[in-house]
Amino acid sequence: MNWTNLHAKLHKTLRQRQLIPQNIPLLIAVSGGQDSLCLLKLLLDLQPKWDWQLAIAHCDHRWPTDEGIADRVVEIARSFKIPIYLKIAEQSIKETEAAARKWRYQVLIDIAAAEGFEHIVTGHTKTDLAETLIYNLLRGSGADGMVALNWQRSLTPQINLVRPLLDISRRETGEFCQQFDLPIVEDCLNQNLKYSRNRIRAELIPYLQTHFNPQTESALARTAELLRADVEYLDNEAKKVLERALHCDRISLDRVYLRQIPLALQRRAIAQFLSQLWQKQPSFNQVEAVIDLIDAPNRSRTSSLTGKSFAEVCGHNITLHV
């Protein structure tokens, strides 16, 4: 095997970050594009050192632009002698980034659960990390959104998603595929500039690299890494605040105590409080509506937060009515 800098970088990343244990089955999400093929080849080459049992998962959205891609990925799996799990949508998925992503992740979870995989590996790169940070910055999502692309996260209590290529750029994965003559399947949707992420990738990042910083992707990835540590710290501190502020009825918060807490922790504690009760993440406006009650007169209340839910000032407490 021709051992490259990317092999060494990934091997070092896996050891230092302890992303994937040895001697386990791994389900690799392969679209057929350069990033997922680079990931597949790297994991195959590292397999003797880690004793993984590798398999491929491929999702066919049944879009006109997907025609032939699944067959190509099946051929790739056969050439590498790796099992493949192919899922074709029962009906065409809505052609939006959000709908496609939601469907793919659910398919990957279903395959992993049915076949006994505890780790799903995807080929997200440093370029994807930079795109995500910019995309969520422009949406006003705050620090949490800008670090949304983590090295790993839980999809279910039993299944983890791992992104081991986040310090490798798309340029590097392309050069790697050329070096090893990997059969890249070009997805023409990646060239469609009606999608925001494609415009960020094709137009905005190159502009920033040309006119501001040639190392834009690395700078943004470093920013995300710094923010991630801040977010983790603030989340842990907010949990302590929520434990102290939460009334024994589990639906009320001590607003007298919350007045003493910095705004950043107030927001996070209240967001955690709402997400626990609703089983979904609250919006910025919903959190702010509850924040406004900390100093409001008694019996003040929000308008409807979600459904029939609202929050009301009851003496020293803010009570959520669901």
C-alpha positions as semicolon CSV with decimal commas, in nm:
position;residue;x (nm);y (nm);z (nm)
1;M;0,000;0,000;0,000
2;N;0,116;0,353;-0,083
3;W;0,111;0,525;0,259
4;T;0,033;0,897;0,207
5;N;0,017;1,202;0,429
6;L;-0,362;1,159;0,444
7;H;-0,323;0,802;0,573
8;A;-0,089;0,928;0,844
9;K;-0,313;1,225;0,930
10;L;-0,625;1,010;0,965
11;H;-0,444;0,742;1,165
12;K;-0,313;1,010;1,404
13;T;-0,657;1,176;1,431
14;L;-0,827;0,847;1,516
15;R;-0,573;0,773;1,790
16;Q;-0,564;1,121;1,942
17;R;-0,937;1,186;1,937
18;Q;-1,035;0,824;2,008
19;L;-1,311;0,851;1,750
20;I;-1,346;0,485;1,653
21;P;-1,256;0,181;1,864
22;Q;-1,058;-0,110;1,725
23;N;-1,213;-0,437;1,611
24;I;-1,570;-0,318;1,554
25;P;-1,807;-0,314;1,256
26;L;-1,818;0,022;1,074
27;L;-2,091;0,141;0,840
28;I;-1,949;0,390;0,587
29;A;-2,192;0,629;0,418
30;V;-2,082;0,641;0,052
31;S;-2,249;0,878;-0,193
32;G;-1,996;0,806;-0,468
33;G;-1,846;1,155;-0,452
34;Q;-1,480;1,230;-0,388
35;D;-1,507;1,282;-0,012
36;S;-1,682;0,953;0,063
37;L;-1,459;0,758;-0,177
38;C;-1,150;0,908;-0,016
39;L;-1,286;0,807;0,325
40;L;-1,364;0,455;0,203
41;K;-1,014;0,404;0,060
42;L;-0,846;0,544;0,372
43;L;-1,045;0,319;0,607
44;L;-0,981;0,016;0,386
45;D;-0,606;0,084;0,395
46;L;-0,611;0,138;0,772
47;Q;-0,823;-0,170;0,833
48;P;-0,528;-0,405;0,902
49;K;-0,411;-0,173;1,182
50;W;-0,757;-0,136;1,339
51;D;-0,927;-0,470;1,264
52;W;-1,257;-0,315;1,157
53;Q;-1,532;-0,498;0,971
54;L;-1,633;-0,253;0,700
55;A;-1,958;-0,215;0,509
56;I;-2,106;0,052;0,281
57;A;-2,445;0,222;0,296
58;H;-2,580;0,413;-0,004
59;C;-2,902;0,616;-0,023
60;D;-3,083;0,670;-0,354
61;H;-3,330;0,963;-0,335
62;R;-3,489;0,863;-0,666
63;W;-3,417;1,205;-0,809
64;P;-3,360;1,221;-1,187
65;T;-3,005;1,334;-1,118
66;D;-2,942;1,018;-0,910
67;E;-2,992;0,787;-1,207
68;G;-2,703;0,542;-1,238
69;I;-2,522;0,651;-0,922
70;A;-2,643;0,358;-0,710
71;D;-2,524;0,110;-0,973
72;R;-2,181;0,273;-0,973
73;V;-2,155;0,257;-0,594
74;V;-2,255;-0,111;-0,600
75;E;-1,974;-0,170;-0,851
76;I;-1,730;0,011;-0,622
77;A;-1,837;-0,206;-0,327
78;R;-1,790;-0,522;-0,533
79;S;-1,447;-0,411;-0,655
80;F;-1,337;-0,356;-0,294
81;K;-1,518;-0,676;-0,183
82;I;-1,717;-0,493;0,084
83;P;-2,082;-0,562;0,178
84;I;-2,322;-0,289;0,069
85;Y;-2,663;-0,188;0,200
86;L;-2,857;-0,001;-0,067
87;K;-3,173;0,194;0,021
88;I;-3,392;0,334;-0,255
89;A;-3,659;0,583;-0,150
90;E;-4,010;0,443;-0,179
91;Q;-4,114;0,779;-0,321
92;S;-3,900;1,062;-0,449
93;I;-3,765;1,277;-0,167
94;K;-3,839;1,650;-0,186
95;E;-3,545;1,818;-0,358
96;T;-3,427;2,030;-0,066
97;E;-3,110;1,999;0,138
98;A;-3,300;1,962;0,464
99;A;-3,542;1,693;0,340
100;A;-3,265;1,491;0,179
101;R;-3,041;1,511;0,485
102;K;-3,322;1,409;0,720
103;W;-3,414;1,109;0,504
104;R;-3,051;0,994;0,466
105;Y;-2,981;1,004;0,838
106;Q;-3,296;0,808;0,915
107;V;-3,197;0,547;0,655
108;L;-2,847;0,519;0,802
109;I;-2,992;0,478;1,152
110;D;-3,234;0,209;1,030
111;I;-2,958;0,014;0,854
112;A;-2,721;0,041;1,150
113;A;-2,989;-0,072;1,396
114;A;-3,099;-0,365;1,180
115;E;-2,745;-0,486;1,102
116;G;-2,577;-0,427;1,438
117;F;-2,355;-0,126;1,361
118;E;-2,287;0,111;1,650
119;H;-2,077;0,352;1,443
120;I;-2,168;0,528;1,117
121;V;-1,883;0,710;0,943
122;T;-1,929;0,997;0,697
123;G;-1,688;1,187;0,472
124;H;-1,756;1,541;0,595
125;T;-1,440;1,750;0,550
126;K;-1,283;2,074;0,665
127;T;-1,456;2,236;0,366
128;D;-1,796;2,118;0,493
129;L;-1,706;2,252;0,836
130;A;-1,625;2,595;0,690
131;E;-1,945;2,595;0,482
132;T;-2,157;2,501;0,785
133;L;-2,005;2,774;1,000
134;I;-2,074;3,040;0,733
135;Y;-2,421;2,903;0,655
136;N;-2,533;2,907;1,018
137;L;-2,363;3,241;1,086
138;L;-2,572;3,395;0,807
139;R;-2,885;3,237;0,959
140;G;-2,808;3,399;1,295
141;S;-2,790;3,067;1,476
142;G;-2,522;3,168;1,728
143;A;-2,222;2,971;1,846
144;D;-2,414;2,643;1,874
145;G;-2,504;2,648;1,506
146;M;-2,153;2,739;1,399
147;V;-2,014;2,427;1,568
148;A;-2,298;2,202;1,453
149;L;-2,060;1,981;1,254
150;N;-1,893;1,787;1,537
151;W;-1,631;1,514;1,514
152;Q;-1,889;1,277;1,658
153;R;-2,240;1,281;1,799
154;S;-2,506;1,039;1,910
155;L;-2,781;0,963;1,660
156;T;-2,953;0,728;1,906
157;P;-2,846;0,597;2,248
158;Q;-2,683;0,303;2,068
159;I;-2,555;0,458;1,743
160;N;-2,282;0,719;1,698
161;L;-2,206;0,932;1,392
162;V;-1,834;0,989;1,333
163;R;-1,676;1,245;1,098
164;P;-1,302;1,166;1,095
165;L;-1,205;1,389;0,798
166;L;-1,279;1,729;0,954
167;D;-0,913;1,834;0,938
168;I;-0,883;1,733;0,569
169;S;-0,998;1,969;0,294
170;R;-1,202;1,891;-0,015
171;R;-0,899;1,983;-0,225
172;E;-0,701;1,710;-0,047
173;T;-0,971;1,446;-0,096
174;G;-0,981;1,533;-0,467
175;E;-0,605;1,499;-0,504
176;F;-0,618;1,167;-0,314
177;C;-0,885;1,029;-0,547
178;Q;-0,679;1,132;-0,849
179;Q;-0,365;0,973;-0,704
180;F;-0,539;0,638;-0,657
181;D;-0,758;0,666;-0,968
182;L;-1,077;0,626;-0,766
183;P;-1,399;0,619;-0,975
184;I;-1,566;0,939;-0,854
185;V;-1,935;0,973;-0,931
186;E;-2,012;1,338;-0,998
187;D;-2,341;1,459;-0,854
188;C;-2,469;1,739;-1,075
189;L;-2,678;1,873;-0,784
190;N;-2,353;1,986;-0,625
191;Q;-2,325;2,237;-0,911
192;N;-2,678;2,372;-0,867
193;L;-2,641;2,722;-0,726
194;K;-3,002;2,741;-0,608
195;Y;-2,878;2,559;-0,297
196;S;-2,719;2,793;-0,043
197;R;-2,438;2,556;0,049
198;N;-2,336;2,519;-0,314
199;R;-2,315;2,896;-0,352
200;I;-2,105;2,919;-0,037
201;R;-1,873;2,647;-0,170
202;A;-1,855;2,764;-0,530
203;E;-1,864;3,141;-0,489
204;L;-1,823;3,275;-0,135
205;I;-1,533;3,066;-0,003
206;P;-1,323;3,111;-0,322
207;Y;-1,390;3,486;-0,299
208;L;-1,275;3,493;0,063
209;Q;-0,966;3,288;-0,027
210;T;-0,877;3,524;-0,311
211;H;-0,947;3,858;-0,148
212;F;-0,904;3,801;0,227
213;N;-0,725;3,484;0,339
214;P;-0,594;3,196;0,125
215;Q;-0,632;2,974;0,433
216;T;-0,999;3,061;0,487
217;E;-1,107;2,700;0,538
218;S;-0,839;2,635;0,801
219;A;-0,914;2,965;0,977
220;L;-1,286;2,886;0,993
221;A;-1,218;2,532;1,112
222;R;-0,995;2,672;1,388
223;T;-1,271;2,917;1,483
224;A;-1,519;2,629;1,506
225;E;-1,280;2,433;1,728
226;L;-1,238;2,730;1,963
227;L;-1,612;2,792;1,974
228;R;-1,680;2,424;2,040
229;A;-1,481;2,435;2,364
230;D;-1,667;2,750;2,471
231;V;-2,005;2,596;2,391
232;E;-1,925;2,279;2,587
233;Y;-1,820;2,484;2,890
234;L;-2,127;2,708;2,877
235;D;-2,359;2,408;2,835
236;N;-2,212;2,241;3,142
237;E;-2,244;2,560;3,347
238;A;-2,601;2,610;3,225
239;K;-2,691;2,259;3,345
240;K;-2,579;2,360;3,694
241;V;-2,787;2,679;3,673
242;L;-3,093;2,482;3,563
243;E;-3,052;2,231;3,845
244;R;-3,046;2,520;4,094
245;A;-3,332;2,716;3,933
246;L;-3,568;2,425;3,862
247;H;-3,860;2,391;4,105
248;C;-3,956;2,049;4,238
249;D;-4,264;2,052;4,014
250;R;-4,023;2,038;3,713
251;I;-4,226;2,303;3,523
252;S;-4,121;2,617;3,715
253;L;-3,798;2,820;3,735
254;D;-3,681;3,043;4,021
255;R;-3,662;3,382;3,849
256;V;-3,511;3,553;4,156
257;Y;-3,213;3,322;4,127
258;L;-3,198;3,362;3,748
259;R;-3,166;3,742;3,787
260;Q;-2,821;3,687;3,937
261;I;-2,702;3,480;3,641
262;P;-2,529;3,623;3,329
263;L;-2,751;3,648;3,023
264;A;-2,553;3,385;2,828
265;L;-2,623;3,126;3,098
266;Q;-2,984;3,238;3,138
267;R;-3,045;3,170;2,769
268;R;-2,879;2,829;2,775
269;A;-3,049;2,718;3,096
270;I;-3,391;2,819;2,966
271;A;-3,324;2,654;2,630
272;Q;-3,234;2,332;2,814
273;F;-3,547;2,365;3,028
274;L;-3,777;2,407;2,727
275;S;-3,611;2,131;2,526
276;Q;-3,654;1,886;2,815
277;L;-4,026;1,959;2,836
278;W;-4,093;1,976;2,461
279;Q;-3,845;1,709;2,344
280;K;-3,725;1,948;2,074
281;Q;-3,502;2,252;2,054
282;P;-3,672;2,588;2,116
283;S;-3,622;2,882;1,883
284;F;-3,433;3,197;1,979
285;N;-3,761;3,392;2,001
286;Q;-3,917;3,133;2,234
287;V;-3,619;3,150;2,469
288;E;-3,623;3,532;2,464
289;A;-3,994;3,535;2,546
290;V;-3,919;3,346;2,869
291;I;-3,613;3,563;2,942
292;D;-3,838;3,871;2,932
293;L;-4,041;3,727;3,223
294;I;-3,744;3,725;3,462
295;D;-3,803;4,094;3,543
296;A;-4,170;4,119;3,443
297;P;-4,462;4,201;3,681
298;N;-4,648;3,918;3,852
299;R;-4,899;3,734;3,630
300;S;-4,722;3,846;3,313
301;R;-4,725;3,579;3,049
302;T;-4,596;3,504;2,706
303;S;-4,819;3,453;2,407
304;S;-4,835;3,094;2,283
305;L;-4,484;2,946;2,266
306;T;-4,578;2,629;2,081
307;G;-4,924;2,481;2,046
308;K;-5,115;2,577;2,361
309;S;-4,797;2,615;2,568
310;F;-4,720;2,947;2,741
311;A;-4,507;3,073;3,033
312;E;-4,638;3,285;3,320
313;V;-4,490;3,473;3,616
314;C;-4,618;3,326;3,944
315;G;-4,456;3,521;4,225
316;H;-4,089;3,424;4,242
317;N;-4,130;3,162;3,971
318;I;-4,178;3,137;3,597
319;T;-4,414;2,846;3,527
320;L;-4,456;2,677;3,193
321;H;-4,810;2,570;3,111
322;V;-4,830;2,294;2,851
